[in-house]
């Protein structure tokens, strides 16, 4: 093997090692991005479910009041129909 070929081979090996380091860093970065995204969406969905669990009794009260008001209005409307 000539000295020029050997020098080119050593350059190729160093370039391959550098590329390998860069690829490993990219893979590590992608893994951490994926983990962060999973944690992010878990927090968003979890807080939504938690907020619904916390607000549910109030929503049921409001729906009950609305149902009671609607039935009262229907009763009043039926009384007006009877007077006609």
C-alpha positions in Angstrom: 0.0 0.0 0.0 1.4 3.3 -1.0 1.7 6.2 1.5 -0.9 8.2 -0.4 -3.4 5.3 -0.3 -2.7 4.9 3.4 -3.3 8.6 4.1 -6.6 8.5 2.1 -7.7 5.4 4.1 -6.9 7.1 7.4 -8.9 10.2 6.3 -11.8 8.0 5.4 -11.7 6.2 8.8 -11.6 9.5 10.7 -14.5 10.8 8.6 -16.5 7.6 9.2 -15.8 7.9 13.0 -16.9 11.5 13.0 -20.1 10.7 11.1 -20.8 7.9 13.5 -20.5 10.3 16.5 -22.8 12.7 14.7 -25.4 10.0 13.9 -25.4 8.8 17.5 -25.9 12.3 18.8 -28.8 12.7 16.4 -30.4 9.4 17.5 -30.0 10.5 21.2 -31.6 13.8 20.4 -34.5 12.2 18.6 -35.1 9.8 21.6 -35.2 12.8 24.1 -37.5 14.7 21.8 -39.9 11.7 21.7 -39.8 11.3 25.5 -40.4 15.0 26.0 -43.3 14.9 23.5 -44.9 12.0 25.3 -44.6 13.7 28.7 -46.0 16.9 27.2 -49.1 15.2 25.8 -49.6 13.1 28.9 -49.6 16.3 31.0 -52.1 18.0 28.6 -54.5 15.0 28.5 -54.1 14.3 32.2 -54.8 17.9 33.2 -57.9 17.9 30.9 -59.2 14.8 32.6 -58.4 16.1 36.0 -60.2 19.4 35.3 -63.2 17.5 34.1 -63.2 15.4 37.2 -62.9 18.5 39.3 -65.6 20.5 37.5 -68.0 17.6 36.9 -70.2 18.2 40.1 -70.7 21.8 39.1 -71.6 20.8 35.6 -74.2 18.4 36.8 -75.6 21.1 39.1 -75.9 23.5 36.1 -77.5 20.8 34.0 -80.0 20.0 36.8 -80.9 23.7 37.1 -81.3 24.0 33.4 -83.5 20.9 33.3 -85.6 22.3 36.2 -86.0 25.6 34.5 -86.9 24.0 31.2 -89.6 21.9 32.9 -90.9 25.0 34.7 -91.1 26.9 31.4 -92.9 24.0 29.8 -95.4 24.0 32.6 -96.0 27.7 32.2 -96.5 27.2 28.5 -99.0 24.4 29.0 -100.9 26.7 31.5 -101.1 29.4 28.8 -102.3 26.8 26.3 -105.1 25.8 28.7 -106.3 29.4 29.1 -106.7 29.9 25.3 
